[in-house]
């Protein structure tokens, strides 16, 4: 890795047999490896590496999860619609009150 020292932090990691049978916590180390990190289960000599997903992938996965939730959970659909209606009502009431949404004296425009 091009380093003589990798920061390590003691902890516990969960291990299990196939189909998550016999799950248990085991001593290990969180190891920082540049922009990646790994967890090493010391007693069994097993190590896994992780990397951070790109912001594009993260947003895509969050959007897909929300879409899936809205397809399968009718309560989530109603909650989503109600939140949007509440948000619209909030801003419509502020607009009727004549409140200003300018950020400061120097900036023009308003927040939507």
ZARODREN-470877 format. One record per residue (C-alpha): x, y, z; residue in one letter. Coordinates in steps of 0.05 Angstrom, whole numbers, plus 5000, padded with zeros to 4 digits. Example, Ala and Ser with C-alpha at 12.3 -4.5 7.8 and 13.67 -1.06 7.14 Angstrom:
2
- east	north	up	res
- 5246	4910	5156	a .
- 5273	4979	5143	s .
END
This chain:
112
- east	north	up	res
- 5000	5000	5000	x .
- 5061	5045	4999	x .
- 5058	5058	5074	x .
- 5098	5032	5132	x .
- 5041	5042	5181	x .
- 4966	5032	5173	x .
- 4920	5061	5228	x .
- 4884	5004	5264	x .
- 4826	5006	5313	x .
- 4805	4948	5357	x .
- 4733	4926	5352	x .
- 4687	4867	5339	x .
- 4659	4842	5274	x .
- 4601	4795	5263	x .
- 4613	4727	5230	x .
- 4564	4672	5213	x .
- 4556	4607	5176	x .
- 4518	4600	5111	x .
- 4447	4630	5113	x .
- 4470	4671	5173	x .
- 4469	4612	5220	x .
- 4510	4613	5284	x .
- 4521	4688	5282	x .
- 4571	4713	5333	x .
- 4615	4773	5347	x .
- 4690	4763	5342	x .
- 4750	4806	5359	x .
- 4781	4843	5301	x .
- 4811	4907	5275	x .
- 4786	4963	5231	x .
- 4844	4982	5186	x .
- 4848	5047	5146	x .
- 4882	5036	5079	x .
- 4886	5102	5041	x .
- 4816	5118	5016	x .
- 4793	5047	5031	x .
- 4783	5011	5097	x .
- 4782	4938	5117	x .
- 4761	4895	5175	x .
- 4804	4837	5197	x .
- 4777	4782	5241	x .
- 4841	4765	5278	x .
- 4823	4696	5307	x .
- 4804	4666	5239	x .
- 4853	4706	5196	x .
- 4799	4733	5149	x .
- 4798	4804	5122	x .
- 4749	4843	5078	x .
- 4761	4909	5041	x .
- 4711	4964	5029	x .
- 4711	5026	4986	x .
- 4666	5087	4986	x .
- 4616	5087	4928	x .
- 4614	5148	4883	x .
- 4563	5202	4898	x .
- 4529	5185	4832	x .
- 4521	5112	4853	x .
- 4497	5131	4922	x .
- 4443	5178	4894	x .
- 4422	5126	4843	x .
- 4415	5072	4897	x .
- 4376	5119	4943	x .
- 4329	5139	4886	x .
- 4318	5066	4867	x .
- 4303	5047	4939	x .
- 4252	5103	4945	x .
- 4219	5083	4879	x .
- 4215	5011	4903	x .
- 4185	5032	4969	x .
- 4133	5074	4933	x .
- 4115	5016	4887	x .
- 4105	4966	4943	x .
- 4084	5006	5004	x .
- 4018	5042	4997	x .
- 4026	5077	5064	x .
- 4093	5105	5039	x .
- 4058	5132	4977	x .
- 4006	5167	5019	x .
- 4060	5194	5066	x .
- 4101	5220	5008	x .
- 4040	5256	4978	x .
- 4020	5285	5045	x .
- 4091	5311	5057	x .
- 4091	5345	4989	x .
- 4022	5376	5002	x .
- 4045	5401	5070	x .
- 4106	5432	5039	x .
- 4064	5467	4986	x .
- 4016	5493	5038	x .
- 4073	5519	5081	x .
- 4102	5560	5023	x .
- 4034	5583	4998	x .
- 4017	5611	5067	x .
- 4083	5647	5072	x .
- 4072	5677	5003	x .
- 4002	5701	5024	x .
- 4031	5733	5087	x .
- 4077	5774	5043	x .
- 4139	5748	5077	x .
- 4205	5760	5042	x .
- 4251	5701	5028	x .
- 4313	5741	5008	x .
- 4377	5712	5037	x .
- 4409	5780	5047	x .
- 4414	5851	5021	x .
- 4464	5831	4968	x .
- 4430	5771	4938	x .
- 4368	5772	4895	x .
- 4317	5716	4889	x .
- 4282	5672	4937	x .
- 4284	5601	4961	x .
- 4231	5555	4933	x .
END
